[in-house]
Amino acid sequence: MRIDVAVSGGEAELRSLHDWLRRDPGARRGARVELVQAEPSPGQMGVLTDVLQLITDNAWSAASFALALSTWRQTRPRGGRITVRRGDLTVDLDGGGDEELRRLIEALEHPAAPEPERERERERQGSGEGR
């Protein structure tokens, strides 16, 4: 699973979060954490912004990741917005409260919707088409 994380406050804040997650054993277990350029949204023009990208495997824990985000945020002088994106799903964290963290964990633990092309292929194979 690929997860992109953006933070308000510029590159310094993003690098701070990157360093924090790389030092947190619970957050990095089962995840590769990298700084990358974000893919532009449809119709978006201009300079690409940097995001933190996590590539996760089965050992990864959404709860550990959410806790690490919350803890990092508490160390910052200004608690800006954190945007977590997985595919078409976006969760914005503004206050860092328990409800926001529950929403984030639920969103990350819920299976991603199948890609339309893969779904159509499964339907064709199930109905005997394409054989």
BAKOLZA-962976 format. One record per residue (C-alpha): residue number from 1; residue in three letters; chain; x, z, y. Coordinates in pm, 1 decimal. Each point is the difference from the previous one (the first is absolute). Example, Ala and Ser with C-alpha at 12.3 -4.5 7.8 and 13.67 -1.06 7.14 Angstrom:
<sites>
SITE|num|residuo|cadena|u|w|v
SITE|1|ALA|A|1230.0|780.0|-450.0
SITE|2|SER|A|137.0|-66.0|344.0
</sites>
This chain:
<sites>
SITE|num|residuo|cadena|u|w|v
SITE|1|MET|A|0.0|0.0|0.0
SITE|2|ARG|A|125.9|-83.7|348.1
SITE|3|ILE|A|-79.4|230.2|291.0
SITE|4|ASP|A|91.5|-66.3|364.7
SITE|5|VAL|A|25.3|285.7|248.8
SITE|6|ALA|A|14.0|-42.9|378.0
SITE|7|VAL|A|38.6|279.4|254.9
SITE|8|SER|A|-58.5|12.0|372.9
SITE|9|GLY|A|300.7|97.5|205.2
SITE|10|GLY|A|234.1|-286.4|-77.6
SITE|11|GLU|A|293.9|-64.4|-223.7
SITE|12|ALA|A|152.7|348.0|33.5
SITE|13|GLU|A|-315.0|159.4|-143.5
SITE|14|LEU|A|-12.9|-250.0|-284.7
SITE|15|ARG|A|364.9|62.8|-86.3
SITE|16|SER|A|-62.7|373.4|10.5
SITE|17|LEU|A|-286.1|-36.4|-249.1
SITE|18|HIS|A|213.2|-231.0|-216.0
SITE|19|ASP|A|278.2|261.8|-15.6
SITE|20|TRP|A|-253.1|278.4|-67.6
SITE|21|LEU|A|-159.1|-182.0|-293.3
SITE|22|ARG|A|337.2|-95.4|-147.9
SITE|23|ARG|A|99.2|368.4|-0.7
SITE|24|ASP|A|-332.2|122.2|-145.1
SITE|25|PRO|A|23.4|-5.8|-382.0
SITE|26|GLY|A|-377.9|12.5|-46.7
SITE|27|ALA|A|-67.7|-289.1|237.7
SITE|28|ARG|A|272.7|-227.5|-131.2
SITE|29|ARG|A|-58.5|66.4|-371.5
SITE|30|GLY|A|-128.9|-326.9|-136.3
SITE|31|ALA|A|33.3|-182.0|333.0
SITE|32|ARG|A|257.4|-218.0|170.6
SITE|33|VAL|A|-5.0|67.3|376.6
SITE|34|GLU|A|127.8|-270.4|237.5
SITE|35|LEU|A|-24.4|-105.3|363.3
SITE|36|VAL|A|-133.4|-356.0|22.7
SITE|37|GLN|A|-167.4|-233.5|248.0
SITE|38|ALA|A|-377.4|7.9|-23.8
SITE|39|GLU|A|-186.5|-315.0|-91.5
SITE|40|PRO|A|-208.4|-114.3|297.0
SITE|41|SER|A|-376.3|37.3|-19.2
SITE|42|PRO|A|-198.7|-324.6|-9.9
SITE|43|GLY|A|6.2|-152.5|347.5
SITE|44|GLN|A|265.9|244.3|124.0
SITE|45|MET|A|279.5|-146.9|209.6
SITE|46|GLY|A|313.9|149.8|141.5
SITE|47|VAL|A|278.9|218.2|-128.5
SITE|48|LEU|A|-40.1|163.0|-338.3
SITE|49|THR|A|20.8|376.2|-4.2
SITE|50|ASP|A|193.9|206.8|-248.1
SITE|51|VAL|A|-187.0|197.6|-262.2
SITE|52|LEU|A|95.0|232.8|-277.3
SITE|53|GLN|A|-76.2|-153.7|-336.8
SITE|54|LEU|A|-42.3|185.3|-326.3
SITE|55|ILE|A|-0.1|-181.8|-331.2
SITE|56|THR|A|-141.9|244.7|-252.7
SITE|57|ASP|A|-16.2|28.3|-377.0
SITE|58|ASN|A|-202.5|213.8|-240.6
SITE|59|ALA|A|202.7|315.8|69.2
SITE|60|TRP|A|-93.7|-6.3|369.6
SITE|61|SER|A|-234.1|266.0|140.6
SITE|62|ALA|A|-236.4|-76.5|289.4
SITE|63|ALA|A|-42.7|374.4|61.2
SITE|64|SER|A|376.1|59.0|31.9
SITE|65|PHE|A|26.3|-294.5|238.7
SITE|66|ALA|A|-291.0|125.5|214.4
SITE|67|LEU|A|149.3|349.2|12.2
SITE|68|ALA|A|338.6|-140.3|104.5
SITE|69|LEU|A|-165.7|-203.5|279.3
SITE|70|SER|A|-187.4|306.3|121.4
SITE|71|THR|A|308.7|220.8|-8.4
SITE|72|TRP|A|210.3|-259.6|184.5
SITE|73|ARG|A|-269.0|-35.4|263.4
SITE|74|GLN|A|5.0|375.6|66.1
SITE|75|THR|A|371.5|-25.1|87.8
SITE|76|ARG|A|-61.4|-259.0|272.2
SITE|77|PRO|A|-44.2|100.5|364.7
SITE|78|ARG|A|-292.9|-242.0|37.2
SITE|79|GLY|A|-226.3|-57.2|-296.3
SITE|80|GLY|A|-61.7|-373.3|41.9
SITE|81|ARG|A|-205.4|-225.9|-221.2
SITE|82|ILE|A|114.9|-86.3|-351.1
SITE|83|THR|A|-152.4|-311.1|-155.9
SITE|84|VAL|A|20.4|-40.8|-377.1
SITE|85|ARG|A|-86.8|-340.8|-142.8
SITE|86|ARG|A|-40.2|-107.7|-361.9
SITE|87|GLY|A|-119.8|-358.1|-30.0
SITE|88|ASP|A|-322.5|-29.3|199.4
SITE|89|LEU|A|-42.6|378.4|17.6
SITE|90|THR|A|108.8|182.3|317.9
SITE|91|VAL|A|-7.3|374.4|67.5
SITE|92|ASP|A|85.8|133.7|346.8
SITE|93|LEU|A|118.2|359.0|33.2
SITE|94|ASP|A|-43.8|137.2|350.0
SITE|95|GLY|A|-21.3|376.8|-28.7
SITE|96|GLY|A|152.2|71.0|-339.0
SITE|97|GLY|A|-285.4|224.6|-108.8
SITE|98|ASP|A|-104.8|71.4|-357.3
SITE|99|GLU|A|-283.4|-255.5|9.2
SITE|100|GLU|A|236.4|-278.6|105.8
SITE|101|LEU|A|240.7|89.8|-279.0
SITE|102|ARG|A|-283.1|2.0|-256.0
SITE|103|ARG|A|-109.6|-343.4|122.2
SITE|104|LEU|A|355.9|-130.9|-31.6
SITE|105|ILE|A|50.7|138.8|-350.2
SITE|106|GLU|A|-334.8|-135.5|-116.6
SITE|107|ALA|A|74.3|-343.4|145.3
SITE|108|LEU|A|344.2|-17.3|-160.0
SITE|109|GLU|A|-114.2|125.0|-339.3
SITE|110|HIS|A|-297.2|-239.0|-17.0
SITE|111|PRO|A|98.3|-320.2|-180.2
SITE|112|ALA|A|50.5|-298.1|226.3
SITE|113|ALA|A|-265.2|-267.4|-15.2
SITE|114|PRO|A|108.1|-294.5|-213.4
SITE|115|GLU|A|134.1|-300.6|181.9
SITE|116|PRO|A|-269.0|-270.7|27.7
SITE|117|GLU|A|203.4|-263.1|-187.3
SITE|118|ARG|A|75.9|234.3|-288.8
SITE|119|GLU|A|-366.5|103.4|-17.2
SITE|120|ARG|A|-113.3|-364.4|-15.2
SITE|121|GLU|A|256.7|-68.1|-276.0
SITE|122|ARG|A|-129.8|297.0|-201.4
SITE|123|GLU|A|-356.6|-126.1|39.7
SITE|124|ARG|A|98.2|-350.5|-115.5
SITE|125|GLN|A|181.0|138.1|-304.9
SITE|126|GLY|A|-290.9|227.2|-84.3
SITE|127|SER|A|-252.8|-284.2|13.9
SITE|128|GLY|A|211.5|-233.4|-212.1
SITE|129|GLU|A|102.4|-227.5|290.8
SITE|130|GLY|A|361.4|-105.6|20.1
SITE|131|ARG|A|56.7|31.3|-374.1
</sites>
